[in-house]
Amino acid sequence: MTRALKSLVDQIEPITRPFGYQDVQEELTAAPCTVEGQLPGYIAGTLYRQAGGAFHENATLLDGLAHIVGWEIKNGKVLFSNKFIQSEAYRAMLSGVRGWENTVSYKKVDAKLVKQAGKGGVTDGNINVNIWLLGDKQIAAASEFPEGEVVLVDPKTLATKKALKTLPGKDVFNKPFGKVFTTSAHYLYDPSQDGDYHVSTYLKMISPKGDFESGYTIFKGRDTFPMQPFTTFPLKQFNWGAKKNAPMESRPSYMHSMAVSQKHVVAIETSKKLNFDTLNGGAAFFQMYEFQDSVPTRFIIWDKETGKQVGQPLQGKTPGMLFHVSNCFEEGSKITIDISYANCDSLVKTPTVEGIMRYEIDLESGHVSETIASKEVFEFPCCNPKFLGCNYRYMYGVSNAEGDHGPLTMWNIKKVDLQSGKHTHWDLPSGWTASEPQFVPNPSSTREDDGTLLVPSINQSLKTTAVVALDASTMKEIARIINPITVNFGLHNCFVPEEIDRIVKL
């Protein structure tokens, strides 16, 4: 145990939390893992995970203190590393102040105390959502709300290197960008281009009379910061004095993911709209947005080569929350997007319809069709990354046990044959909870389902955690990686192969 972490354990007032939501007390570098079974020899790379290092009193997997873990896999052997992101919130926690911002609920803390205790962190944000792969195999912790900031970490040791402002735009007076206050959590790594596409939400003052404009800017880049603007989509202007009653046409949507096909970039508007009143402070990130039952989803499309918008924004048929893209591809004039869907704000309500929605967008007719591609898989969909941007057959993801719709009971891992509709599943034993699967393809094979699924999992009753390896063709367990320490609940996983261009293809 490091001195800092021992200080944490000794000083912080004990709070009873369930297993999987407890304070991490060790930081390891390249610690050997026990492997039960045999990992395929073609797996060579690192599986990264955002796994909360500490939690508030009311534990929720969305609110962990930023903490990265990594499993480096090569020749069937595994080395484990884990590190906290060196933030002001982490420094404050070492002094006994749990002062980081919650994503779902809001916890008021003494800001002066946090600042005093947190002196020395590279960021004042809690960068706890995702892992981004940047240029030259740089790894960064990323979130949605800290104005386009990411934190670079060493890809081997996971030690914090520095914070980066990836997007321009500091305040509402900044021209031409205004204040960039959110960026989508997910984007597509696109080796066919000279950069990747990120959608951000901005707010800027148009006139001294209080006229404002919000909208979206698409930025493009990979290893040069700040990224360069690719295109902008302004929404209807409004007056700040009447912001409480600003029309829907002026209010930006919550957007969790981008979609990119061979020729087009697609911004995906959900039915969750920003409430400008909440920008004055005091609200958690998701509380800034309100689900609108009368507002359908909408798609804004640009040509990748020219940056010009393709027609007018196209509406779907129904309202929805949209989170994670499995794949996006185009054939002729039609763009197909497969994405996790719920017909309400699934963070606060139980949806009556959920699953993977297939949107087929016809650029010639302007028609958008909606079909539930899978009701069984409801979150964290993925496919063989060699088939990204292509018409594909197999999709994988997590599913609740039958009749159980709790947020932490995603214990089925399912394979969906999108041609036949057949579902094949593998069930973790009772008590286990799976997280986002990562598909590692066999590089010597052209068969779409020839590969391995890596699935970080946790068992609260047995108080143990592991990474399960599944044969993606048969959905049979072939190996299990036993972690040297507990890996808590968190959000996203990301597998980065040693030779990234070998398996990521558009």
Disulfide bonds with the S-S distance in Angstrom:
none
